[in-house]
Amino acid sequence: MHTVDSDRYKWIALLNATLAVLLATLDGSITIIAMPDIFRGIHLDPLVPANSLYLLWMILGYLVVTSVLIVSLGRLGDMVGRVKIYRLGFVIYTVASLLLAIDWMQGSAGAIYLIGFRVMQGVGGACLLANAAAIITDAFPANQRGMALGINNIVGVSGFFIGLLLGGLLAPINWRLVFLISVPVGIFGTVWAYRSLRELSSPKAAPIDWWGNATFALGLILIMTAVTYGIRPAGGHALGWGSPRVLGLLAAGVGSLITFVFVERRSHDPMFRLSLFRIRAFTFGTLSTFLSSVARGGLMFMLIIWLQGIWLPQHGYDFIQTPLWAGIYMLPLTIGMLFAGPVSGYLSDRFGARPFATTGMLLTAVGFGLLLLLPTNFSYGPFGLILLLIAIGMGLFASPNRAAVMNSLPRGDRGAGGAMNQTFQNSAQVLSIGVFFTLMIIGLASTLPQTMRLGLQAHGVSIAAAHHASTLPPVSIVFAAFLGYNPIQHLLGPHVLAGLSAHNQSILTGHSFFPQLISAPFRDGLHAAFLFAIIACVIAAAASLMRGGHPAHDDDPSPVGTPIPRRLLVADPEEQHAG
């Protein structure tokens, strides 16, 4: 390829792949803030216990599907062509977005329709995410990949936060816009990809590892389904982790993944390249990816509940306005990552990934520690600065880490290896939601029922009605705050409120009663969640430190099944800095 043409093409590949990753990650979060409007649009109450599963799968279904399929589609890209699978992803994603916007059904049928096409959208997103990083890695020389992958990765991570803001802006106008906005962008990206991208890899035909794909997909689906049931009440308990259903799903999921490992070790053409874990930079880079994603994934939900359920109402915002303003007040997270990501990616090309990625995780841990010191009703200035610090830390980590992982891979395994790394990241987000929600609900369940019962009775609610409201699952109260509902108004209902004096009605449904009621129990759960995040960040920093120095680059095709070159296995290849 001519030098000038090559230089121009690499930027085309980066811009198109970055657009794809932005769309794919944005749709992982855009429905979170828009959920109240979506459920009102299909006339379904998301806080009715029977409907909570629809709510969870509307949020998590997309992440589950992308987690399950990314490795298979990355491996398929290595076999038939990365650009081919990538282009197909744009088509599937765009068609699914259009179909989501034209849901004509109501109630549970409407919810099932949306979940079904969210799954289809997730298939398209998985095609894009599985191959975007490999396409960029193929197009850029080794000494520029940190910068290129840094831009791509940080825009992708920022897409999660941008989705929160877009959902808050569009859903109040019309909930269908949340899905429709992706259609023209998807059409543009599809046409651009078909016209401008070309295959730089050398696809190697190989048999499809059907048993490996099946056991891996089944294991992840069972475990992630267990997570969704684990944070719902069961058997009279606030959480379902001890229920036979959840224990059975977890056992079956773990059993399927163990079977998957045995299948892959015996397969001649495995889907999951277990031999790649012999590469030190890949192994510890992927481990730190997983742990950082565990910390980041739950953070979003904790901050949303903190802002929507407590802080914003206490500062005069109506509950129905809180989803949009929560997205606005979380903007420092986007700003910090968009600044730190490309800068750290560029610098890591010159100085290696280890110092930036390790420092980034330590700064993130410090940020979580500072959040622990804030009162529940904080002053926004310090809060915004802490979010900015966390975002800078995440940006310092994400770009160099992604570049180091991709640089460590042989050319022929970049699709599969990059997809494996992305799978760990997406799976961690789902598991993180389960962990953080569990810690939050444990904190609420211990003290909230009595606090709520006494508070309601003090303002004229009958003993029976107060007892009924206080015995409702804490997850319903968390979801109410999360979705921008007035929890007390929703829990008591119009008939109970009608029997109270105007003064007591005003107090119970006002901006202060619920935030004051939930503050102390919420703080207990919040502390436990943030301590967990600190531990995850510190371990991620240690894993990043153990990756070795600047990873060696392998720009020669690596035939499937050939041994990993020794120079990729050195403990500290700093002295072998190439490029």
VEXNUPA-27324 format. One record per residue (C-alpha): residue in three letters; x, y, z. Coordinates in steps of 0.5 Angstrom, whole numbers, padded with zeros to 4 digits, always signed. Example, Ala and Ser with C-alpha at 12.3 -4.5 7.8 and 13.67 -1.06 7.14 Angstrom:
% VEXNUPA-27324
ala+0025-0009+0016/ser+0027-0002+0014/
% end
This chain:
% VEXNUPA-27324
met+0000+0000+0000/his+0003+0007-0002/thr+0005+0011+0004/val+0000+0017+0003/asp-0005+0012+0002/ser-0004+0008+0008/asp-0003+0015+0012/arg-0010+0017+0010/tyr-0013+0010+0010/lys-0011+0009+0018/trp-0015+0016+0020/ile-0021+0013+0016/ala-0021+0007+0019/leu-0020+0010+0026/leu-0026+0015+0025/asn-0031+0010+0022/ala-0029+0005+0028/thr-0030+0010+0033/leu-0037+0012+0031/ala-0039+0005+0031/val-0036+0004+0038/leu-0039+0010+0040/leu-0046+0008+0038/ala-0045+0001+0041/thr-0043+0003+0048/leu-0048+0009+0048/asp-0054+0004+0047/gly-0052+0000+0053/ser-0054+0006+0057/ile-0059+0011+0053/thr-0065+0006+0056/ile-0063+0007+0063/ile-0065+0014+0064/ala-0070+0014+0059/met-0074+0008+0062/pro-0079+0011+0066/asp-0082+0014+0059/ile-0081+0008+0055/phe-0085+0004+0060/arg-0090+0010+0061/gly-0090+0010+0053/ile-0092+0002+0053/his-0097+0003+0059/leu-0093-0002+0064/asp-0091+0000+0071/pro-0084-0002+0072/leu-0085-0002+0079/val-0090-0007+0080/pro-0086-0013+0082/ala-0088-0018+0077/asn-0085-0013+0072/ser-0078-0012+0075/leu-0076-0017+0070/tyr-0078-0014+0064/leu-0074-0007+0067/leu-0068-0011+0068/trp-0067-0015+0062/met-0069-0008+0058/ile-0063-0005+0061/leu-0058-0012+0062/gly-0060-0015+0056/tyr-0056-0011+0051/leu-0050-0012+0055/val-0051-0020+0056/val-0052-0021+0049/thr-0045-0017+0047/ser-0042-0020+0052/val-0044-0027+0050/leu-0042-0026+0042/ile-0036-0022+0042/val-0031-0027+0042/ser-0035-0032+0037/leu-0035-0026+0033/gly-0028-0024+0034/arg-0026-0031+0032/leu-0031-0031+0026/gly-0027-0024+0024/asp-0020-0028+0024/met-0023-0033+0020/val-0027-0030+0014/gly-0025-0022+0015/arg-0026-0017+0020/val-0029-0012+0016/lys-0034-0017+0013/ile-0037-0018+0020/tyr-0036-0011+0022/arg-0040-0008+0016/leu-0045-0014+0018/gly-0046-0011+0025/phe-0047-0004+0022/val-0053-0007+0018/ile-0056-0011+0024/tyr-0055-0005+0029/thr-0059+0000+0024/val-0065-0005+0023/ala-0066-0007+0030/ser-0066+0001+0032/leu-0071+0002+0027/leu-0075-0004+0029/leu-0075-0002+0036/ala-0077+0005+0035/ile-0084+0003+0031/asp-0086-0002+0037/trp-0094-0001+0037/met-0096-0006+0042/gln-0097-0005+0050/gly-0096-0008+0056/ser-0092-0014+0057/ala-0093-0015+0050/gly-0089-0009+0048/ala-0084-0010+0053/ile-0082-0017+0050/tyr-0082-0014+0043/leu-0077-0009+0046/ile-0073-0014+0049/gly-0073-0018+0043/phe-0070-0013+0039/arg-0065-0010+0044/val-0062-0017+0043/met-0062-0016+0036/gln-0059-0009+0037/gly-0054-0013+0042/val-0052-0018+0036/gly-0050-0012+0031/gly-0047-0008+0037/ala-0042-0015+0038/cys-0040-0015+0031/leu-0038-0008+0031/leu-0034-0008+0038/ala-0031-0015+0037/asn-0027-0012+0031/ala-0027-0005+0031/ala-0020-0005+0035/ala-0017-0010+0031/ile-0019-0006+0025/ile-0015+0000+0028/thr-0009-0004+0030/asp-0009-0007+0023/ala-0009+0000+0020/phe-0004+0004+0025/pro+0004+0002+0025/ala+0006+0000+0032/asn+0008+0006+0035/gln+0002+0010+0034/arg-0003+0005+0036/gly-0003+0007+0043/met-0006+0014+0041/ala-0011+0011+0036/leu-0014+0006+0040/gly-0014+0011+0046/ile-0018+0015+0042/asn-0023+0009+0040/asn-0023+0006+0047/ile-0024+0013+0051/val-0030+0015+0046/gly-0033+0008+0047/val-0033+0009+0055/ser-0035+0016+0054/gly-0041+0013+0050/phe-0044+0010+0056/phe-0044+0017+0060/ile-0047+0021+0053/gly-0052+0015+0053/leu-0055+0017+0060/leu-0055+0025+0058/leu-0058+0023+0051/gly-0063+0019+0054/gly-0065+0024+0059/leu-0066+0029+0053/leu-0070+0025+0048/ala-0074+0021+0052/pro-0079+0026+0055/ile-0080+0029+0048/asn-0082+0022+0045/trp-0079+0015+0048/arg-0078+0013+0041/leu-0073+0018+0039/val-0068+0014+0044/phe-0068+0009+0039/leu-0069+0013+0033/ile-0063+0017+0034/ser-0059+0011+0032/val-0062+0010+0025/pro-0059+0016+0021/val-0052+0015+0024/gly-0052+0008+0023/ile-0054+0009+0016/phe-0049+0014+0015/gly-0044+0009+0018/thr-0046+0003+0014/val-0045+0006+0007/trp-0038+0009+0010/ala-0036+0002+0012/tyr-0038-0001+0005/arg-0035+0005+0001/ser-0028+0006+0005/leu-0026+0000+0009/arg-0022-0005+0006/glu-0019-0012+0009/leu-0012-0011+0011/ser-0012-0018+0015/ser-0011-0025+0012/pro-0017-0029+0014/lys-0016-0036+0015/ala-0021-0041+0014/ala-0022-0046+0020/pro-0028-0050+0022/ile-0033-0047+0027/asp-0032-0049+0034/trp-0039-0050+0035/trp-0038-0054+0042/gly-0034-0048+0044/asn-0039-0043+0042/ala-0045-0047+0045/thr-0042-0048+0052/phe-0039-0041+0053/ala-0045-0038+0051/leu-0049-0042+0055/gly-0045-0041+0061/leu-0045-0033+0061/ile-0052-0033+0060/leu-0054-0037+0066/ile-0049-0033+0070/met-0052-0027+0068/thr-0059-0029+0068/ala-0057-0031+0076/val-0055-0024+0077/thr-0062-0021+0075/tyr-0065-0026+0079/gly-0061-0025+0085/ile-0062-0018+0086/arg-0070-0019+0086/pro-0073-0021+0092/ala-0075-0029+0093/gly-0078-0033+0099/gly-0079-0027+0103/his-0072-0025+0103/ala-0070-0018+0100/leu-0065-0021+0095/gly-0066-0028+0091/trp-0058-0030+0092/gly-0060-0036+0096/ser-0066-0038+0092/pro-0066-0045+0089/arg-0067-0042+0082/val-0061-0037+0083/leu-0056-0043+0086/gly-0058-0048+0080/leu-0057-0042+0075/leu-0050-0041+0078/ala-0048-0048+0079/ala-0051-0050+0071/gly-0047-0043+0069/val-0040-0045+0072/gly-0041-0052+0070/ser-0042-0050+0063/leu-0036-0046+0063/ile-0032-0051+0066/thr-0034-0056+0060/phe-0032-0050+0056/val-0025-0050+0058/phe-0024-0058+0057/val-0027-0057+0050/glu-0023-0051+0048/arg-0016-0055+0050/arg-0018-0061+0046/ser-0021-0057+0040/his-0016-0056+0034/asp-0019-0049+0032/pro-0022-0046+0039/met-0026-0040+0039/phe-0023-0038+0046/arg-0015-0038+0044/leu-0013-0040+0051/ser-0006-0040+0049/leu-0006-0032+0049/phe-0006-0032+0056/arg+0001-0035+0056/ile+0003-0028+0054/arg+0004-0024+0060/ala+0002-0017+0057/phe-0005-0020+0055/thr-0006-0024+0061/phe-0005-0018+0066/gly-0008-0013+0061/thr-0014-0017+0061/leu-0015-0018+0068/ser-0014-0011+0070/thr-0019-0009+0064/phe-0024-0014+0068/leu-0023-0011+0075/ser-0023-0004+0072/ser-0030-0005+0069/val-0033-0008+0075/ala-0031-0002+0079/arg-0034+0003+0073/gly-0040-0001+0072/gly-0043+0000+0079/leu-0041+0007+0080/met-0046+0009+0075/phe-0052+0006+0078/met-0050+0008+0085/leu-0049+0016+0083/ile-0055+0016+0079/ile-0059+0013+0085/trp-0055+0018+0090/leu-0057+0024+0085/gln-0064+0022+0083/gly-0066+0019+0090/ile-0063+0024+0095/trp-0059+0030+0092/leu-0063+0033+0087/pro-0070+0033+0090/gln-0066+0036+0096/his-0064+0041+0092/gly-0071+0043+0089/tyr-0071+0038+0083/asp-0078+0035+0082/phe-0077+0027+0081/ile-0079+0027+0074/gln-0074+0032+0072/thr-0068+0028+0076/pro-0066+0023+0070/leu-0064+0029+0066/trp-0061+0033+0071/ala-0057+0027+0074/gly-0054+0026+0067/ile-0052+0033+0067/tyr-0049+0033+0073/met-0045+0027+0072/leu-0041+0031+0066/pro-0035+0031+0069/leu-0034+0024+0068/thr-0034+0025+0061/ile-0030+0031+0060/gly-0025+0028+0064/met-0024+0021+0060/leu-0025+0025+0054/phe-0019+0029+0056/ala-0014+0024+0059/gly-0015+0018+0054/pro-0012+0021+0048/val-0007+0024+0052/ser-0005+0018+0056/gly-0005+0014+0049/tyr-0001+0018+0046/leu+0004+0018+0051/ser+0004+0011+0052/asp+0007+0010+0045/arg+0013+0013+0047/phe+0014+0011+0055/gly+0010+0004+0055/ala+0003+0003+0058/arg+0005+0001+0065/pro+0006+0007+0069/phe+0000+0011+0066/ala-0005+0005+0067/thr-0002+0003+0074/thr-0003+0011+0076/gly-0010+0011+0073/met-0012+0006+0077/leu-0009+0008+0084/leu-0012+0015+0082/thr-0019+0012+0081/ala-0018+0008+0088/val-0017+0015+0091/gly-0023+0018+0088/phe-0027+0013+0091/gly-0024+0014+0097/leu-0026+0021+0097/leu-0033+0020+0095/leu-0033+0016+0102/leu-0032+0022+0106/leu-0037+0026+0103/pro-0044+0027+0106/thr-0050+0024+0103/asn-0052+0032+0102/phe-0046+0034+0099/ser-0044+0041+0096/tyr-0043+0040+0088/gly-0036+0043+0088/pro-0032+0038+0091/phe-0037+0032+0088/gly-0036+0035+0081/leu-0028+0035+0082/ile-0028+0028+0085/leu-0032+0026+0079/leu-0027+0029+0075/leu-0021+0026+0078/ile-0024+0019+0078/ala-0025+0020+0070/ile-0018+0022+0069/gly-0016+0016+0073/met-0020+0012+0068/gly-0018+0015+0062/leu-0010+0014+0064/phe-0012+0007+0065/ala-0016+0005+0059/ser-0013+0008+0053/pro-0006+0005+0055/asn-0008-0002+0057/arg-0012-0003+0051/ala-0007-0001+0047/ala-0002-0006+0051/val-0007-0011+0050/met-0008-0011+0043/asn+0000-0010+0041/ser+0002-0016+0045/leu-0003-0020+0040/pro+0000-0024+0034/arg-0003-0021+0028/gly-0007-0027+0026/asp-0011-0027+0033/arg-0012-0020+0034/gly-0020-0021+0033/ala-0020-0026+0037/gly-0016-0023+0043/gly-0019-0016+0042/ala-0026-0019+0043/met-0024-0024+0049/asn-0021-0017+0052/gln-0028-0014+0051/thr-0032-0020+0053/phe-0029-0019+0060/gln-0030-0012+0060/asn-0038-0013+0058/ser-0039-0019+0063/ala-0036-0015+0068/gln-0041-0009+0068/val-0046-0014+0068/leu-0043-0017+0074/ser-0042-0010+0077/ile-0049-0008+0077/gly-0051-0015+0081/val-0045-0014+0086/phe-0047-0006+0087/phe-0054-0007+0087/thr-0053-0013+0092/leu-0049-0009+0097/met-0054-0003+0096/ile-0060-0007+0098/ile-0057-0010+0104/gly-0055-0004+0107/leu-0063-0001+0106/ala-0066-0008+0108/ser-0063-0008+0115/thr-0066-0001+0117/leu-0070+0002+0112/pro-0077-0002+0114/gln-0077+0001+0121/thr-0075+0008+0119/met-0080+0008+0113/arg-0086+0005+0118/leu-0084+0010+0124/gly-0084+0016+0119/leu-0090+0015+0115/gln-0094+0014+0122/ala-0091+0020+0124/his-0095+0024+0118/gly-0102+0021+0119/val-0101+0014+0115/ser-0105+0009+0118/ile-0101+0003+0122/ala-0103-0002+0117/ala-0102+0002+0111/ala-0095+0004+0114/his-0093-0003+0115/his-0095-0005+0108/ala-0091+0000+0105/ser-0085-0002+0109/thr-0085-0009+0108/leu-0085-0008+0100/pro-0078-0010+0097/pro-0072-0005+0098/val-0071-0006+0090/ser-0078-0003+0089/ile-0075+0003+0093/val-0069+0003+0089/phe-0072+0002+0082/ala-0077+0008+0084/ala-0071+0013+0086/phe-0067+0010+0080/leu-0073+0011+0075/gly-0075+0018+0077/tyr-0081+0017+0081/asn-0083+0020+0087/pro-0083+0013+0091/ile-0087+0015+0097/gln-0093+0017+0092/his-0092+0011+0088/leu-0092+0006+0094/leu-0098+0009+0098/gly-0102+0010+0092/pro-0108+0015+0091/his-0113+0012+0096/val-0108+0012+0102/leu-0106+0020+0100/ala-0113+0022+0100/gly-0114+0020+0107/leu-0109+0025+0109/ser-0109+0032+0111/ala-0107+0037+0106/his-0101+0039+0110/asn-0098+0031+0111/gln-0100+0030+0103/ser-0095+0036+0102/ile-0090+0033+0107/leu-0090+0026+0104/thr-0090+0027+0097/gly-0085+0033+0097/his-0078+0034+0096/ser-0075+0033+0103/phe-0079+0027+0106/phe-0076+0021+0102/pro-0069+0023+0101/gln-0068+0024+0109/leu-0072+0018+0110/ile-0067+0014+0105/ser-0060+0018+0107/ala-0058+0014+0113/pro-0059+0007+0110/phe-0057+0009+0103/arg-0050+0011+0106/asp-0049+0004+0109/gly-0050+0001+0102/leu-0046+0006+0099/his-0040+0006+0103/ala-0040-0002+0102/ala-0040-0001+0095/phe-0035+0004+0094/leu-0030+0000+0099/phe-0031-0006+0094/ala-0030-0001+0088/ile-0023+0001+0092/ile-0021-0006+0093/ala-0022-0008+0085/cys-0018-0001+0083/val-0012-0003+0087/ile-0012-0010+0085/ala-0013-0008+0078/ala-0007-0003+0079/ala-0003-0009+0082/ala-0005-0013+0076/ser-0003-0007+0071/leu+0004-0007+0074/met+0005-0014+0073/arg+0004-0014+0066/gly+0012-0012+0064/gly+0015-0006+0061/his+0013-0004+0054/pro+0010-0010+0050/ala+0013-0013+0044/his+0010-0012+0038/asp+0008-0018+0033/asp+0007-0015+0026/asp+0008-0022+0022/pro+0002-0026+0021/ser+0002-0032+0026/pro-0001-0038+0023/val-0007-0041+0027/gly-0004-0047+0032/thr+0003-0044+0032/pro+0007-0043+0038/ile+0007-0036+0041/pro+0014-0033+0040/arg+0018-0033+0046/arg+0019-0026+0045/leu+0012-0025+0047/leu+0013-0029+0053/val+0019-0025+0056/ala+0017-0023+0063/asp+0019-0016+0062/pro+0020-0014+0055/glu+0022-0007+0056/glu+0029-0008+0053/gln+0025-0010+0047/his+0021-0004+0045/ala+0020-0004+0038/gly+0017+0002+0034/
% end
